[in-house]
């Protein structure tokens, strides 16, 4: 049996950063339902069986966690999900906030890709899903967040061009407003600003983590090998008329 066949017929492992809560937790649950074994790296993993605790904003701690995840063999599916929102206006955004956003939203994804890449190349198969955001198209109070989420899309497109020859795809998901703890912290449910967001969604509701997990499931599937370098906005139609065709 070839290494590629083995990676597809055994219970494949999926590395999920920030998989302890919110969208990451929903993606992990969907992965289990799809027959994958999720390997979760997060800041808090007490409630996650086999989870690896790490401060992913720290490059050295991230490297340690990645070594631990790969101790039992290569991982050919990656969900770069961990992220942080640091809402602030452009004049007030601090360098500390900006550096944190770059580290968690961008550097971590790059570091995880590089760690898993040798195993993907050897298998002749790989799936990389980067969790971007609708905010990459522009959103007020989101200088650091929008910049890093747009950066994820840029990396996704480059990886698609460079890695396709090894059977590796790279795609991005762009969630709109999704009801998570992170979203509620930045957008209090009863705030007029939040109500305005909901009113602007064509389907007239906030999305759920499961909505995003469903899109991730498609991108991870072995049958999605002819889709790469794309951004799938899971936003209830909010990007219609904003994102280019």
N, C-alpha and C positions, 0 to 999 in steps of 0.2 A: 504494500500500500504506500502511495506517495505521501510526502509530508503534507501536501495540500489536502488530499483526501482525508488524512487523519484529522486535520484541523476542522474539517467540516462534519465528520461523522461522530467524533467524540463529543462530549458535552463541552462546547466552546466556552472559554472564559472571556469576560468583558470587563475591562478596567473602567471604573466610573469614579471620577473625582467629584467630591462634594455630593456623594450619593446617600448621605445620611438623612436628608430631609428634602422637602419640596420636590422640584422637578427631578432631581437626581434620585430620590427615593422612589418616585413613580417609575422612572426609567429602569431602576433596579428590579422592581416588582414585575414590570413588563418583560424584562430580560428573563427572569425566572420562568414566567409563563411561556415564553418562546423557546425554552429549552437551553438557555445559557446559564453559566455560573457567574454571577456578578462578583467582582472583586472591588470593594469600595474603600477608597482612601478619603478620609474626612477629618475634620478637627475633633468631632465628637462621634464615636462609634460604639459607645457602650451598649447600645440597643441593636447593633448590627452584627449578626453572626459572622465571624471571620474577618471583620472589618479591620483596617489598618489605620491607626491614629497617626496623624501628621499635621503639622502647620504648613499648609501648601503655599503660604505666602513667603516661606523660607526655602530657598533653593536647596540648601544642604539637607534639610529635613525631608523635602520632597524626594531628593535622590535616594535617601535611606529607605523611604517607603516604597519607592519603585524597585529597589533591589530586593526588598522583602516580597513584593508582589510577584516578582519574576523568579524567585528561588525554585519554584516547582515547575518551571518551564515557560515557554513563550506565551504571550497573549496577543491575539490577532485582531481584537476589536477594542476600540477605545472611544469613550464618551468623555470629552473635555467639558465638564459641566460646571465645575466650581467657579464661583464668581462673587463679586461684591459690588453693590451699588453705593456710591458715595455722593449723594445729591448735594449740589451746591451750584450757585451761579458762577459764571466764568470769572468774575472779578474776585470772588471769595474762595474758589477752589484752592486748597492748600497743596503744597508739594508732597506732603505726607499722604494725603488722600490720593493724589495722582499716582505716586509710587506704589501704593497698596493696590490700586486698580490694575496697574501694569503687571505687577507681580502675580496676582491671583487670576486675572482675566486673560492674560496674554502669555507671560513667561512660563507659567505652569503648563499650559497647553503645549507649548513648544518643547519643553523639557520632557513631558510624557511621550510625545510623538517620537522624539529621538531615542528614548529608552526602549520603546516597543518596536521600533522600526527594524532592527536586525532580525527579530523573530518573524515579522511579517514578510520581509524579503525572502527569508529562508523557506517559509511556507508557500510563497507565491500567492499570498492572499492577505488582505487586510481591509478593515473598515474603520475609518476615523470620522467621528461626528463631533463637530465643534458647536458649542452652545453660544450663539451670538445673540442678537436682540434686534427688535424693530428699531430700537434707539440708535442703532448704527446709521440709520437714515437721517438722524437729527432729532434732538429732543431737548427742550430747555431744562436747565439745572442738571445736565448730564455730560459736562465736558469730558471728564476722565472716563466715565462709563461708555459713552458713545465712541470715544476715540479707541478704546481697547476692544470694544465689540466689533467696530469696523476693521480693526487690525486683525481680528480672528478671521473675518471674511477674506481679507487679503492673503493671509497664510493658507487658508483653505484652498484658494484658487491656485497658489503656487504649488502646494503639495499635490493637488490633482494633476498638474502638468508634469511634475517630476516623478511621481510614484506610480502612475498608472501602468507603466511597463512591468511592474512586479505584481499586478493584480490588486493593487491597493487603491481604494477610493477614498476621497476626502470630501465631505459635504458639511454644510452648516445649517443649523436650525435657527430661525429668527422669531422667538416668541414675542407676542404682543403682551398685553396685560394678563398675567396669570396669577390666580389666587394662591399665593404662597406667603409664608412668613416674611420673606424678603420683600415681596411686593407690598404687603400690608404695612411694613415698617416705613417704606418710602412713600406709600400712598394710603394714609389712614382711611378705612372704609367709609366713614361718615363725612369726610372732608368734601367740600364743594368741588375741589380739584379732581378728586377721585370720581365723583358722580359725573363730572364733565367727561372724563375718560370713557366711562361706561357708555354714556350717551353717544360718544363718537364711534363706537364699535358697530359696524353694520349688523352683526347678529345680536346686538343689544345684550351682551353678557360678558363677564370676564371669563377667560379661559381657565381650564383646570390643568394640573400637572399631568393628568392622564391624556389630555389632548396632545400635549407635547410628546409624551412617551410613545404614543401611537406613531407619530412621525419619525421618531428615533428608530423605532422598530423596523420601519421600512428601509431606512438608510443602512442598518446593520445587516440586513438580510443578504445571504449569498447570491440571491437572484437579482440584486440591485447593482450588479457589476458594471452596467453601462451608464450609470448615473454618477457623475463625479464633478466636483468644482461648483456645485449648485448651492443656492440658499433657498430653503423652504420656510416661508414665513407662516407661522401658526399664530394668527393674529385676529381671527374673526373678520377679516376683510379690511383691516385698518390701513394696510399698505397699498390698497387699490387707489391709483391716482397719485401715489407718492413714489413707489419703487418703479424703476424703469422696466419696460416690457422686455 
